[in-house]
Amino acid sequence: MNKTRLEAFSDGVLAILITIMVLEIKIPHGGTFSDLAPIIPTFFSYLLSFVFIGIYWGNHHHLLHIVKHVNTGIMLSNLHLLFWLSLVPLATEWMGENNFTPHSVALYLTLLDLCGVAYYILQQKIVKSHVLSESMKKALAKQKIKGLISVAAYTSGIGIAFVSPFIAQLIYIITAIIWLIPDKNIERAMSEK
């Protein structure tokens, strides 16, 4: 398989996930702004997940810049990541429909944790399958540290969700901010070639 097919397939899956999530927002009956109040938790849940999937899309795109060839390990690791990402609409809807209860927030953060681990595995498969420049190795080492911090944050957030779902969501939001802008170190390392 070439890199282009892997990118196209991944982009398609992520686009479908975002579409599925927005279709789960039920249009309320009534024509006033107050009629929108019941869907605010669902909309906020969708917004969080839209940002989450968007962050993965951007960082996945940057990570695939270094791929020269796709082997079975990379392909399966990518599918592993897409599997966990494909469950985001389920957790998103459950969390929004149940107004961010402790169990729904804990499940959501568990899913984010599993996505983070899957992304790390994909990154490691790519690194092991390619000969990389020193600058690229340094760029990926920085991203690896950011990934490990994220997994630690999500893991702590799972337990915190049972005490305070609000604080657990803040942990997610802070972690999302860390990843919001894709890592430019990979682009800089690519331009050095």
Backbone as a printed PyTorch tensor [residue, N CA C, xyz], in Angstrom:
tensor([[[  0.8470,  -1.1720,   0.0000],
         [  0.0000,   0.0000,   0.0000],
         [  0.8940,   1.2380,   0.0000]],

        [[  0.5020,   2.2370,  -0.7590],
         [  1.2860,   3.4620,  -0.7200],
         [  0.7050,   4.4380,   0.2990]],

        [[  1.4940,   5.4490,   0.6040],
         [  1.1340,   6.4250,   1.6220],
         [ -0.1550,   7.1700,   1.2790]],

        [[ -0.3710,   7.4550,   0.0260],
         [ -1.5440,   8.2130,  -0.4010],
         [ -2.8380,   7.4830,  -0.0470]],

        [[ -2.8620,   6.1760,  -0.2410],
         [ -4.0740,   5.4020,   0.1090],
         [ -4.3180,   5.4350,   1.6090]],

        [[ -3.2630,   5.3170,   2.3850],
         [ -3.3890,   5.3510,   3.8390],
         [ -3.9330,   6.7040,   4.2880]],

        [[ -3.4080,   7.7780,   3.7250],
         [ -3.8790,   9.1290,   4.0660],
         [ -5.3390,   9.3200,   3.6590]],

        [[ -5.6850,   8.9150,   2.4520],
         [ -7.0530,   9.1020,   1.9550],
         [ -8.0510,   8.3120,   2.7950]],

        [[ -7.6960,   7.0790,   3.1160],
         [ -8.5870,   6.2570,   3.9330],
         [ -8.7770,   6.8870,   5.3150]],

        [[ -7.6890,   7.3050,   5.9230],
         [ -7.7540,   7.9080,   7.2580],
         [ -8.5660,   9.2010,   7.2320]],

        [[ -8.3170,  10.0450,   6.2390],
         [ -9.0690,  11.2980,   6.1170],
         [-10.5580,  11.0200,   5.9580]],

        [[-10.9000,  10.0110,   5.1630],
         [-12.3000,   9.6560,   4.9520],
         [-12.9740,   9.1910,   6.2260]],

        [[-12.2800,   8.3480,   6.9820],
         [-12.8440,   7.8510,   8.2440],
         [-13.0770,   9.0120,   9.2000]],

        [[-12.1170,   9.9020,   9.3230],
         [-12.2570,  11.0260,  10.2520],
         [-13.3860,  11.9690,   9.8230]],

        [[-13.5330,  12.1900,   8.5290],
         [-14.6270,  13.0390,   8.0310],
         [-15.9830,  12.4050,   8.3350]],

        [[-16.0810,  11.1070,   8.1760],
         [-17.3380,  10.4100,   8.4740],
         [-17.6580,  10.4980,   9.9680]],

        [[-16.6410,  10.3710,  10.8160],
         [-16.8710,  10.4380,  12.2600],
         [-17.4410,  11.7920,  12.6660]],

        [[-16.8930,  12.8610,  12.1160],
         [-17.3970,  14.1990,  12.4220],
         [-18.8370,  14.3430,  11.9290]],

        [[-19.1180,  13.8140,  10.7550],
         [-20.4710,  13.8900,  10.2060],
         [-21.4590,  13.1100,  11.0660]],

        [[-21.0760,  11.9210,  11.4940],
         [-21.9520,  11.1010,  12.3420],
         [-22.2830,  11.8500,  13.6310]],

        [[-21.2830,  12.5010,  14.2160],
         [-21.5110,  13.1920,  15.4850],
         [-22.5090,  14.3300,  15.3360]],

        [[-22.3800,  15.1100,  14.2750],
         [-23.2910,  16.2540,  14.1200],
         [-24.7100,  15.7810,  13.8280]],

        [[-24.8460,  14.6440,  13.1790],
         [-26.1860,  14.1200,  12.8910],
         [-26.8990,  13.6350,  14.1540]],

        [[-26.1420,  13.3980,  15.2140],
         [-26.7370,  12.9530,  16.4720],
         [-27.3440,  14.0990,  17.2660]],

        [[-27.0720,  15.3350,  16.8810],
         [-27.6840,  16.4780,  17.5670],
         [-29.1090,  16.6110,  17.0450]],

        [[-30.0620,  16.3670,  17.9140],
         [-31.4760,  16.3860,  17.5330],
         [-31.9940,  17.8240,  17.5290]],

        [[-32.6640,  18.1900,  16.4740],
         [-33.2310,  19.5320,  16.3750],
         [-34.4350,  19.6120,  17.3040]],

        [[-34.4440,  20.6100,  18.2090],
         [-35.5640,  20.7070,  19.1400],
         [-36.8260,  21.2340,  18.4560]],

        [[-37.9590,  20.8950,  19.0390],
         [-39.2330,  21.4210,  18.5530],
         [-39.4320,  22.8040,  19.1660]],

        [[-39.9040,  23.7190,  18.3860],
         [-40.1130,  25.0820,  18.8600],
         [-39.1900,  26.0290,  18.1340]],

        [[-39.5950,  27.2670,  18.0880],
         [-38.8460,  28.2440,  17.3030],
         [-38.2080,  29.3600,  18.0930]],

        [[-38.0070,  29.1630,  19.4000],
         [-37.3580,  30.2060,  20.1930],
         [-35.9930,  29.7170,  20.6650]],

        [[-35.1760,  30.6840,  21.0610],
         [-33.8410,  30.3270,  21.5400],
         [-33.9110,  29.4680,  22.7990]],

        [[-34.9270,  29.6750,  23.6110],
         [-35.0500,  28.8690,  24.8380],
         [-35.2850,  27.3940,  24.5190]],

        [[-35.8120,  27.1120,  23.3220],
         [-36.0140,  25.7220,  22.9210],
         [-34.6890,  25.0070,  22.6380]],

        [[-33.6280,  25.7840,  22.4640],
         [-32.3080,  25.1950,  22.2150],
         [-31.6110,  24.7450,  23.5000]],

        [[-32.0870,  25.2270,  24.6450],
         [-31.4260,  24.9280,  25.9230],
         [-31.1940,  23.4320,  26.1610]],

        [[-32.1570,  22.5640,  25.8660],
         [-31.9250,  21.1370,  26.1420],
         [-30.7790,  20.5140,  25.3250]],

        [[-30.4200,  21.1090,  24.1840],
         [-29.3510,  20.4950,  23.3870],
         [-27.9800,  21.1110,  23.6660]],

        [[-27.8900,  22.0530,  24.6000],
         [-26.5960,  22.6740,  24.9000],
         [-25.5580,  21.6430,  25.3460]],

        [[-25.8650,  20.7110,  26.2690],
         [-24.8490,  19.7020,  26.6320],
         [-24.4170,  18.8460,  25.4330]],

        [[-25.3670,  18.4720,  24.5960],
         [-25.0410,  17.6680,  23.4170],
         [-24.1570,  18.4630,  22.4580]],

        [[-24.4800,  19.7310,  22.2710],
         [-23.6700,  20.5720,  21.3960],
         [-22.2670,  20.7450,  21.9550]],

        [[-22.1390,  20.9820,  23.2660],
         [-20.8210,  21.1480,  23.8730],
         [-20.0080,  19.8670,  23.7580]],

        [[-20.6570,  18.7330,  23.9630],
         [-19.9920,  17.4430,  23.8070],
         [-19.4910,  17.2760,  22.3720]],

        [[-20.3480,  17.6430,  21.4050],
         [-19.9550,  17.5890,  19.9880],
         [-18.7690,  18.5090,  19.7270]],

        [[-18.8020,  19.7140,  20.2670],
         [-17.7070,  20.6670,  20.0650],
         [-16.3800,  20.0950,  20.5760]],

        [[-16.4030,  19.5120,  21.7730],
         [-15.1870,  18.8980,  22.3210],
         [-14.6510,  17.8050,  21.3980]],

        [[-15.5510,  16.9650,  20.9230],
         [-15.1330,  15.8510,  20.0760],
         [-14.7030,  16.3150,  18.6860]],

        [[-15.3550,  17.3440,  18.1640],
         [-14.9480,  17.8990,  16.8770],
         [-13.5030,  18.3940,  16.9700]],

        [[-13.2050,  19.1200,  18.0370],
         [-11.8360,  19.6170,  18.2440],
         [-10.8790,  18.4400,  18.4070]],

        [[-11.2740,  17.4500,  19.1770],
         [-10.4420,  16.2740,  19.4160],
         [-10.0970,  15.5640,  18.1070]],

        [[-11.1040,  15.2830,  17.3000],
         [-10.8560,  14.6010,  16.0270],
         [-10.0570,  15.5040,  15.0810]],

        [[-10.3550,  16.7830,  15.0910],
         [ -9.5750,  17.7220,  14.2750],
         [ -8.1050,  17.7460,  14.6560]],

        [[ -7.8310,  17.6760,  15.9360],
         [ -6.4370,  17.6340,  16.4110],
         [ -5.7550,  16.3630,  15.9130]],

        [[ -6.4480,  15.2450,  16.0130],
         [ -5.8620,  14.0010,  15.5100],
         [ -5.6390,  14.0700,  14.0010]],

        [[ -6.5810,  14.6450,  13.2910],
         [ -6.4330,  14.7630,  11.8390],
         [ -5.1810,  15.5780,  11.4930]],

        [[ -5.0070,  16.7300,  12.1240],
         [ -3.8500,  17.5730,  11.8370],
         [ -2.5310,  16.9180,  12.2100]],

        [[ -2.4670,  16.3270,  13.3870],
         [ -1.2190,  15.7070,  13.8260],
         [ -0.9240,  14.4180,  13.0570]],

        [[ -1.9590,  13.6860,  12.6960],
         [ -1.7960,  12.4890,  11.8690],
         [ -1.2210,  12.8960,  10.5120]],

        [[ -1.7460,  13.9730,   9.9560],
         [ -1.2480,  14.4970,   8.6750],
         [  0.2420,  14.8290,   8.7730]],

        [[  0.6370,  15.5270,   9.8260],
         [  2.0450,  15.8710,   9.9940],
         [  2.9060,  14.6310,  10.2110]],

        [[  2.4130,  13.6860,  10.9820],
         [  3.1680,  12.4560,  11.2300],
         [  3.3900,  11.6890,   9.9320]],

        [[  2.3870,  11.6450,   9.0690],
         [  2.5270,  10.8980,   7.8180],
         [  3.4630,  11.5670,   6.8120]],

        [[  3.8750,  12.7970,   7.0830],
         [  4.8740,  13.4450,   6.2200],
         [  6.1680,  12.6320,   6.1580]],

        [[  6.4910,  11.9610,   7.2460],
         [  7.7710,  11.2510,   7.2750],
         [  7.6910,   9.8530,   6.6720]],

        [[  6.4900,   9.3850,   6.3970],
         [  6.3190,   8.0270,   5.8620],
         [  6.7390,   7.9910,   4.3940]],

        [[  7.6510,   7.1010,   4.0800],
         [  8.0840,   6.8940,   2.6910],
         [  7.4360,   5.6460,   2.1010]],

        [[  7.1870,   4.6740,   2.9580],
         [  6.5460,   3.4330,   2.5350],
         [  5.6570,   2.9250,   3.6740]],

        [[  4.6150,   2.2130,   3.3180],
         [  3.6840,   1.6760,   4.3130],
         [  3.8660,   0.1680,   4.3600]],

        [[  4.1500,  -0.3190,   5.5610],
         [  4.2460,  -1.7700,   5.7370],
         [  3.0560,  -2.2500,   6.5690]],

        [[  2.9830,  -3.5120,   6.8260],
         [  1.8530,  -4.0850,   7.5610],
         [  1.7440,  -3.4950,   8.9620]],

        [[  2.8700,  -3.3090,   9.6190],
         [  2.8490,  -2.7440,  10.9750],
         [  2.2460,  -1.3470,  11.0100]],

        [[  2.6250,  -0.5170,  10.0540],
         [  2.0810,   0.8400,   9.9890],
         [  0.5920,   0.7950,   9.6660]],

        [[  0.2310,  -0.0440,   8.7070],
         [ -1.1720,  -0.1460,   8.3070],
         [ -2.0460,  -0.6100,   9.4790]],

        [[ -1.6080,  -1.6460,  10.1900],
         [ -2.3930,  -2.1560,  11.3170],
         [ -2.4220,  -1.1680,  12.4820]],

        [[ -1.3180,  -0.4820,  12.7170],
         [ -1.2860,   0.5320,  13.7770],
         [ -2.2140,   1.6890,  13.4540]],

        [[ -2.2710,   2.0580,  12.1820],
         [ -3.1780,   3.1200,  11.7570],
         [ -4.6380,   2.6780,  11.9430]],

        [[ -4.9480,   1.4340,  11.5770],
         [ -6.3000,   0.9050,  11.7840],
         [ -6.6540,   0.8540,  13.2700]],

        [[ -5.6730,   0.5130,  14.0900],
         [ -5.8690,   0.4830,  15.5420],
         [ -6.2730,   1.8760,  16.0380]],

        [[ -5.5700,   2.9020,  15.5810],
         [ -5.9150,   4.2750,  15.9480],
         [ -7.3130,   4.6350,  15.4520]],

        [[ -7.6140,   4.3140,  14.2070],
         [ -8.9290,   4.6350,  13.6460],
         [-10.0570,   3.8980,  14.3790]],

        [[ -9.7740,   2.6840,  14.8620],
         [-10.7880,   1.9610,  15.6240],
         [-11.1970,   2.7510,  16.8630]],

        [[-10.2060,   3.1810,  17.6420],
         [-10.5390,   3.9120,  18.8690],
         [-11.1880,   5.2540,  18.5400]],

        [[-10.7060,   5.9180,  17.5050],
         [-11.3320,   7.1800,  17.0990],
         [-12.7770,   6.9630,  16.6450]],

        [[-13.0540,   5.8090,  16.0510],
         [-14.4160,   5.5470,  15.5630],
         [-15.4230,   5.4020,  16.6970]],

        [[-14.9500,   5.1880,  17.9090],
         [-15.8430,   5.0980,  19.0610],
         [-16.1520,   6.4590,  19.6780]],

        [[-15.4710,   7.4930,  19.2240],
         [-15.6950,   8.8380,  19.7640],
         [-17.1630,   9.2760,  19.6280]],

        [[-17.8320,   9.0450,  18.4930],
         [-19.2510,   9.4610,  18.4270],
         [-20.1290,   8.8160,  19.4990]],

        [[-19.8750,   7.5600,  19.8210],
         [-20.6500,   6.8780,  20.8540],
         [-20.4630,   7.5690,  22.2080]],

        [[-19.2100,   7.7740,  22.5970],
         [-18.9270,   8.4060,  23.8850],
         [-19.4040,   9.8550,  23.9000]],

        [[-19.2980,  10.5170,  22.7660],
         [-19.7420,  11.9060,  22.6580],
         [-21.2410,  12.0100,  22.9160]],

        [[-22.0030,  11.1590,  22.2450],
         [-23.4530,  11.2080,  22.4030],
         [-23.8580,  10.8350,  23.8270]],

        [[-23.2440,   9.7970,  24.3860],
         [-23.5990,   9.3720,  25.7300],
         [-23.3120,  10.4720,  26.7480]],

        [[-22.1610,  11.1280,  26.5960],
         [-21.7840,  12.1880,  27.5190],
         [-22.7370,  13.3820,  27.3880]],

        [[-23.0450,  13.7810,  26.1470],
         [-23.9370,  14.9110,  25.9370],
         [-25.3640,  14.6250,  26.3750]],

        [[-25.8610,  13.4370,  26.0510],
         [-27.2340,  13.0700,  26.4050],
         [-27.4250,  12.9610,  27.9170]],

        [[-26.3690,  12.6420,  28.6270],
         [-26.4660,  12.4450,  30.0750],
         [-25.8700,  13.5990,  30.8700]],

        [[-25.6970,  14.7290,  30.1880],
         [-25.2810,  15.9650,  30.8490],
         [-23.9850,  15.8130,  31.6490]],

        [[-23.0040,  15.1190,  31.0660],
         [-21.6570,  15.0030,  31.6280],
         [-21.6430,  14.3500,  33.0080]],

        [[-22.3430,  13.2290,  33.1260],
         [-22.3100,  12.4770,  34.3850],
         [-20.9040,  11.9060,  34.5890]],

        [[-20.5480,  11.5640,  35.8380],
         [-19.2120,  11.0240,  36.0860],
         [-18.8640,   9.8100,  35.2170]],

        [[-19.7960,   8.8710,  35.0700],
         [-19.5000,   7.6730,  34.2810],
         [-19.2930,   8.0070,  32.8030]],

        [[-20.1010,   8.9220,  32.2720],
         [-19.9570,   9.2600,  30.8480],
         [-18.6470,  10.0120,  30.5850]],

        [[-18.2550,  10.8740,  31.5090],
         [-16.9920,  11.5960,  31.3600],
         [-15.8150,  10.6370,  31.5180]],

        [[-15.9200,   9.7010,  32.4620],
         [-14.8490,   8.7110,  32.6430],
         [-14.6890,   7.8470,  31.4000]],

        [[-15.8120,   7.4360,  30.8020],
         [-15.7290,   6.6490,  29.5690],
         [-15.0870,   7.4700,  28.4540]],

        [[-15.4840,   8.7170,  28.3380],
         [-14.9320,   9.5970,  27.3070],
         [-13.4170,   9.7310,  27.4710]],

        [[-12.9710,   9.9720,  28.7030],
         [-11.5310,  10.1130,  28.9430],
         [-10.7950,   8.7880,  28.7550]],

        [[-11.4370,   7.6770,  29.0440],
         [-10.8340,   6.3710,  28.7730],
         [-10.6030,   6.2140,  27.2720]],

        [[-11.5890,   6.6230,  26.5090],
         [-11.4640,   6.5560,  25.0550],
         [-10.3460,   7.4750,  24.5530]],

        [[-10.2550,   8.6860,  25.1070],
         [ -9.1590,   9.5890,  24.7220],
         [ -7.8120,   8.9690,  25.0680]],

        [[ -7.7540,   8.3210,  26.2070],
         [ -6.5300,   7.6390,  26.6370],
         [ -6.1340,   6.5590,  25.6290]],

        [[ -7.1060,   5.7520,  25.2220],
         [ -6.8260,   4.6760,  24.2650],
         [ -6.4140,   5.2360,  22.8990]],

        [[ -6.9990,   6.3410,  22.5080],
         [ -6.5850,   6.9960,  21.2530],
         [ -5.1400,   7.4830,  21.3650]],

        [[ -4.7960,   8.0460,  22.5090],
         [ -3.4290,   8.5150,  22.7210],
         [ -2.4140,   7.3810,  22.6590]],

        [[ -2.7410,   6.2580,  23.2810],
         [ -1.8570,   5.0890,  23.2340],
         [ -1.7380,   4.5800,  21.7960]],

        [[ -2.8410,   4.5400,  21.0750],
         [ -2.8230,   4.0640,  19.6820],
         [ -1.9870,   4.9890,  18.7940]],

        [[ -2.0830,   6.2890,  19.0140],
         [ -1.2760,   7.2430,  18.2440],
         [  0.2170,   7.0150,  18.5240]],

        [[  0.5430,   6.7950,  19.7980],
         [  1.9260,   6.5240,  20.1850],
         [  2.4410,   5.2570,  19.4890]],

        [[  1.6260,   4.2140,  19.4600],
         [  2.0240,   2.9710,  18.7970],
         [  2.2630,   3.2220,  17.3060]],

        [[  1.3760,   3.9610,  16.6590],
         [  1.5530,   4.2900,  15.2400],
         [  2.8530,   5.0510,  15.0340]],

        [[  3.1000,   6.0240,  15.8760],
         [  4.3300,   6.8070,  15.7580],
         [  5.5590,   5.9010,  15.8800]],

        [[  5.5400,   4.9870,  16.8430],
         [  6.6860,   4.0950,  17.0360],
         [  6.8760,   3.1500,  15.8470]],

        [[  5.7820,   2.6700,  15.2680],
         [  5.8840,   1.8010,  14.0810],
         [  6.4970,   2.5600,  12.9130]],

        [[  6.1100,   3.8000,  12.7450],
         [  6.6750,   4.6220,  11.6670],
         [  8.1580,   4.8520,  11.8980]],

        [[  8.5220,   5.1900,  13.1280],
         [  9.9280,   5.4420,  13.4600],
         [ 10.7780,   4.1940,  13.2090]],

        [[ 10.2880,   3.0390,  13.6120],
         [ 11.0570,   1.7980,  13.4570],
         [ 11.1390,   1.3340,  12.0050]],

        [[ 10.2440,   1.8230,  11.1650],
         [ 10.1970,   1.3840,   9.7690],
         [ 10.9580,   2.3050,   8.8190]],

        [[ 11.5210,   3.3880,   9.3300],
         [ 12.1750,   4.3670,   8.4720],
         [ 13.5300,   4.7780,   9.0390]],

        [[ 14.4270,   5.1320,   8.1450],
         [ 15.6980,   5.7230,   8.5330],
         [ 15.4550,   7.2240,   8.6180]],

        [[ 15.6820,   7.7910,   9.8020],
         [ 15.3520,   9.1960,  10.0370],
         [ 16.6000,  10.0120,  10.3190]],

        [[ 16.5520,  11.2700,   9.9350],
         [ 17.6460,  12.1950,  10.2460],
         [ 17.6320,  12.4880,  11.7450]],

        [[ 18.7310,  13.0270,  12.2260],
         [ 18.8260,  13.3710,  13.6460],
         [ 17.7940,  14.4290,  14.0210]],

        [[ 17.5790,  15.3970,  13.1340],
         [ 16.5960,  16.4410,  13.4370],
         [ 15.1840,  15.8560,  13.5060]],

        [[ 14.8930,  14.8650,  12.6700],
         [ 13.5750,  14.2280,  12.7170],
         [ 13.4310,  13.4010,  13.9920]],

        [[ 14.4890,  12.7180,  14.3850],
         [ 14.4440,  11.9500,  15.6280],
         [ 14.1610,  12.8660,  16.8180]],

        [[ 14.7980,  14.0460,  16.8210],
         [ 14.5680,  15.0110,  17.9050],
         [ 13.1330,  15.5260,  17.8820]],

        [[ 12.6250,  15.8060,  16.6870],
         [ 11.2480,  16.3020,  16.5530],
         [ 10.2590,  15.2640,  17.0770]],

        [[ 10.4740,  14.0130,  16.7220],
         [  9.5740,  12.9520,  17.1650],
         [  9.7240,  12.6690,  18.6600]],

        [[ 10.9210,  12.8720,  19.1960],
         [ 11.1190,  12.6960,  20.6360],
         [ 10.3190,  13.7390,  21.4120]],

        [[ 10.2700,  14.9680,  20.8920],
         [  9.4660,  16.0170,  21.5390],
         [  7.9810,  15.6610,  21.4870]],

        [[  7.5420,  15.1510,  20.3450],
         [  6.1480,  14.7670,  20.2080],
         [  5.8200,  13.5770,  21.1140]],

        [[  6.7840,  12.6810,  21.2650],
         [  6.5920,  11.5150,  22.1390],
         [  6.3680,  11.9640,  23.5820]],

        [[  7.1420,  12.9440,  24.0300],
         [  6.9910,  13.4580,  25.3970],
         [  5.6060,  14.0780,  25.5690]],

        [[  5.2000,  14.8650,  24.5870],
         [  3.8670,  15.4770,  24.6300],
         [  2.7850,  14.3940,  24.6800]],

        [[  2.9810,  13.3210,  23.9420],
         [  2.0300,  12.2140,  23.9370],
         [  1.9540,  11.5100,  25.2770]],

        [[  3.1020,  11.2870,  25.8990],
         [  3.1160,  10.6150,  27.2030],
         [  2.4640,  11.4830,  28.2810]],

        [[  2.6900,  12.7960,  28.2040],
         [  2.0330,  13.7170,  29.1390],
         [  0.5180,  13.6570,  28.9490]],

        [[  0.0820,  13.5930,  27.6960],
         [ -1.3550,  13.5330,  27.4020],
         [ -1.9840,  12.2750,  27.9620]],

        [[ -1.3340,  11.1430,  27.7500],
         [ -1.8630,   9.8730,  28.2640],
         [ -1.9290,   9.9160,  29.7880]],

        [[ -0.9180,  10.4800,  30.4200],
         [ -0.9400,  10.6030,  31.8830],
         [ -2.0830,  11.5120,  32.3400]],

        [[ -2.3090,  12.5990,  31.6090],
         [ -3.4070,  13.5150,  31.9570],
         [ -4.7560,  12.8300,  31.8010]],

        [[ -4.9590,  12.1370,  30.6800],
         [ -6.2280,  11.4350,  30.4680],
         [ -6.4450,  10.3600,  31.5320]],

        [[ -5.3950,   9.6300,  31.8610],
         [ -5.5020,   8.5690,  32.8700],
         [ -5.8980,   9.1600,  34.2220]],

        [[ -5.2720,  10.2570,  34.6100],
         [ -5.6480,  10.8840,  35.8870],
         [ -7.0690,  11.4300,  35.8180]],

        [[ -7.4610,  11.9400,  34.6510],
         [ -8.8010,  12.4830,  34.4850],
         [ -9.8950,  11.4490,  34.6560]],

        [[ -9.6010,  10.1950,  34.3330],
         [-10.6030,   9.1270,  34.4740],
         [-11.0410,   9.0220,  35.9370]],

        [[-10.0910,   8.9660,  36.8490],
         [-10.4260,   8.8920,  38.2750],
         [-11.0530,  10.1780,  38.7820]],

        [[-10.5420,  11.2980,  38.3280],
         [-11.0630,  12.5960,  38.7580],
         [-12.5140,  12.7770,  38.3090]],

        [[-12.8950,  12.1570,  37.1800],
         [-14.2710,  12.2920,  36.6740],
         [-15.2980,  11.8330,  37.7060]],

        [[-14.9530,  10.8670,  38.5380],
         [-15.8950,  10.3780,  39.5380],
         [-16.0220,  11.3310,  40.7240]],

        [[-15.0350,  12.2080,  40.8860],
         [-15.0810,  13.2160,  41.9470],
         [-15.6480,  14.5240,  41.4080]],

        [[-15.1310,  14.9380,  40.2350],
         [-15.5840,  16.1800,  39.6160],
         [-15.4980,  16.0680,  38.0940]],

        [[-16.6240,  15.7910,  37.4450],
         [-16.6060,  15.7270,  35.9790],
         [-16.1220,  17.0340,  35.3470]],

        [[-16.3950,  18.1510,  35.9990],
         [-15.9670,  19.4450,  35.4710],
         [-14.4420,  19.5410,  35.4220]],

        [[-13.7770,  19.1610,  36.5020],
         [-12.3040,  19.2070,  36.5290],
         [-11.7330,  18.2210,  35.5130]],

        [[-12.3540,  17.0620,  35.3760],
         [-11.8970,  16.0880,  34.3780],
         [-11.9910,  16.6750,  32.9730]],

        [[-13.0620,  17.4030,  32.6960],
         [-13.2000,  18.0490,  31.3830],
         [-12.1540,  19.1430,  31.1960]],

        [[-11.8170,  19.8500,  32.2580],
         [-10.7540,  20.8590,  32.1670],
         [ -9.4200,  20.2100,  31.8130]],

        [[ -9.1710,  19.0350,  32.3680],
         [ -7.9460,  18.3050,  32.0390],
         [ -7.9290,  17.9880,  30.5520]],

        [[ -9.0660,  17.5310,  30.0330],
         [ -9.1480,  17.2520,  28.5940],
         [ -8.9070,  18.5170,  27.7810]],

        [[ -9.5200,  19.6170,  28.1670],
         [ -9.4020,  20.8600,  27.4010],
         [ -7.9620,  21.3630,  27.4130]],

        [[ -7.3110,  21.3180,  28.5630],
         [ -5.9080,  21.7480,  28.6430],
         [ -5.0310,  20.8540,  27.7730]],

        [[ -5.2880,  19.5550,  27.8040],
         [ -4.5200,  18.6230,  26.9730],
         [ -4.7670,  18.9000,  25.4910]],

        [[ -6.0030,  19.2010,  25.1420],
         [ -6.3280,  19.5190,  23.7410],
         [ -5.5790,  20.7710,  23.2870]],

        [[ -5.4750,  21.7580,  24.1690],
         [ -4.7660,  22.9980,  23.8150],
         [ -3.3000,  22.7020,  23.5030]],

        [[ -2.7090,  21.7700,  24.2370],
         [ -1.3120,  21.3890,  23.9970],
         [ -1.1300,  20.8790,  22.5610]],

        [[ -2.1310,  20.1650,  22.0490],
         [ -2.0500,  19.5300,  20.7300],
         [ -2.7110,  20.3380,  19.6190]],

        [[ -3.4000,  21.4150,  19.9710],
         [ -4.2260,  22.1220,  18.9890],
         [ -3.4520,  22.5570,  17.7510]],

        [[ -2.2740,  23.0740,  17.9520],
         [ -1.4400,  23.4740,  16.8190],
         [ -0.4900,  22.3210,  16.5320]],

        [[ -0.5820,  21.7360,  15.3270],
         [  0.3010,  20.6120,  15.0130],
         [  1.7690,  20.9880,  15.1850]],

        [[  2.5340,  20.0140,  15.5830],
         [  3.9490,  20.1980,  15.8730],
         [  4.7170,  20.6060,  14.6140]],

        [[  5.2810,  21.8010,  14.6290],
         [  6.0280,  22.3100,  13.4760],
         [  7.4340,  21.7170,  13.3920]],

        [[  7.8730,  21.0180,  14.4510],
         [  9.2130,  20.4330,  14.4380],
         [  9.3630,  19.4040,  13.3240]],

        [[  8.2940,  18.6690,  13.0370],
         [  8.3580,  17.6800,  11.9530],
         [  8.5390,  18.3940,  10.6160]],

        [[  7.7880,  19.4760,  10.4120],
         [  7.9190,  20.2400,   9.1650],
         [  9.3370,  20.8200,   9.0180]],

        [[  9.8730,  21.3530,  10.1160],
         [ 11.2310,  21.9110,  10.0590],
         [ 12.2560,  20.8300,   9.7360]],

        [[ 12.0930,  19.6690,  10.3630],
         [ 13.0220,  18.5590,  10.0900],
         [ 12.9080,  18.1040,   8.6550]],

        [[ 11.6910,  18.1100,   8.0970],
         [ 11.4930,  17.7240,   6.7000],
         [ 12.1690,  18.7160,   5.7560]],

        [[ 12.1160,  19.9830,   6.0920],
         [ 12.6930,  21.0060,   5.2060],
         [ 14.2180,  21.0100,   5.2280]],

        [[ 14.8150,  20.3950,   6.2310],
         [ 16.2750,  20.3450,   6.3330],
         [ 16.8920,  19.3650,   5.3590]],

        [[ 16.0810,  18.4820,   4.7800],
         [ 16.6200,  17.4720,   3.8560],
         [ 17.0890,  18.0990,   2.5710]]])
